[in-house]
Amino acid sequence: MANQSTQTLVFLQGLATEEVDAAMQALALAMQQLEQAHTQQAMLGQYQQEYQQQWQLAAQKGLKADLYRNFQGFFSQLELAVQGQNVQIAHWQSVVQQKQLELQEKQRKQKSYEVLIARAEHAQQKVERKRDQKMMDEFASRAKRSGLT
């Protein structure tokens, strides 16, 4: 019976290992998405800085009102894009944290099965040692009764 219990635990541990692997893949994907969001943020920031420098150079030369409005409108759109990217980064940071917690929970579950398997195996070994000792005692008792000693 203990052997069946151990086999069940080993099966469940295998499932838990698969869950850990899946959680690790999900975390890696979320981290990749976060990295991409950071890369895009850096690119937008650099583009924003370059555009601002172009605007300052153009402003020094003198801008017509319609060109000034175009610069301001585009700069506003760029600022919105940067803010949107910041929202994306916050989102992916949250997802990464969630995936890390899920992975830790899956790892705890896997470890629990490892502990239960170790306990079951230890209990099984204890039963086997008692059975072996009983057999040795019976053998010694029979040998003594039959005068073999």
N, C-alpha and C positions, 0 to 999 in steps of 0.2 A: 504494500500500500504506500509506503514511504517512497518507493521507487517511482510509482505512478505520480505521486505528488511532485517529486523532483523533476520528472519529465514535463509535467504541466508548467512548472516554474521556468524550466529551460525554454519551453516554447514561448511563454509570456515574455521572457527576457529577450528572446529573438525579436519579437514584435516591438518591444521597447527600444531595442537597438535600431530597428528600422525607423521608428519615430524620431530617435535622436538624429539619425542621418538626414531625415527629411527636414527636421528643424534646423540643422546646420546649413543645409542648402538654402532654406528660406531666409536665414539670417545673412548668408553670403550674398544672396540676391538683393536684399534690402540695403546692405552695406554698399553694394555696387551702385544701386540707384542713388543713394546718398552722395556717393563720390561723384557721380555724374551731375547731380544737382549743384554740388560745390564747384565743379568745373565750369558749368554754365554760368553760375553766379560770378566767378572770376572773369569769365569772358565778357559778361555784360558790364561788370565794373570797369574793365579795361576799355571797352567800347564807349562807355559813358564818359570816362576820363578823356579819351581821345576826342570825342565829340565836343566836350566842354572846352578843350583847348582850341579846337577849330572855331568854336563859337566866339571865344575870346579874341582870337586873331581877326576874325571877320568883324567883330564889334570895334576893334581898334581902327580898322579901315573905314568904318562907318557902314551902318546897315540901313536899308530902306525898311519902312514899317512892315511891309508884307513879308520880307525876308526874315525880319526879326520875329514876327508871329510864327512863321514856319519853323524857325529854330526852337522857339519856346514850345510849340506844339509837339515837335518831335522829341524834345528833351523831356517833356511831361510824359509822353508815351514810353520813353526809355526808363524813366523813373518808375512807372507802373510795372514795367517788365521786371525791374530789379526787385520791387516789392513782392511781385508774384513769385519770383524765384526764392525769395526769403521764406515765403509761405511753404513752398515746395520743400525747402531744406528742413523747416520745422516739422513738416509732415513726415519726411523720411527719417528724421532723428527719432520721432515718436515710434515709427514702425520698427526701427532698429532696436530700440529699447524693449518694445513688446516682444520682438523675436528673440532677444537675449533672455528675457524672462521665460518665454516658452521653452527655449532650449534648456535652461537651467532646470525647469520642472521636469522635462523629459529625461534629463540626466539623473535627477534624483529618483525618478521612477525606475530607471534602469538599474541604478545602484541598489535600490530596495530589493529588486529581484535577485541581484547578485548576493546580497546579504541573506535573503531567504533561502537561496540555493545552498549557500555555504552552511547555513544552520541545518537544513534538511540532510545534507551529506554528512555533516558531523553526527547528527542523530542516527542516521543509518549506520555509520561506522560504529557508533556506540552499541547499537543493537547487535551488529555482527560480532563485535568483540565479546559481548555477553554470551551470545550463542556459541561462539568458539570456546569460550571459557567453560561453559556448561558441558559441551561435548568432551572437552579435555578432562573435566571433573568426572563425568560418567565413565570415560575410558579408564581413568585411573582407578575409579571405584570398582569397575568390572575386573580390571587386572588384579586388583587386590583380593577380590572375592574368589577369583579363579586360581589364585596362588601364583600368578606370573611374576610377582615382584619379589 
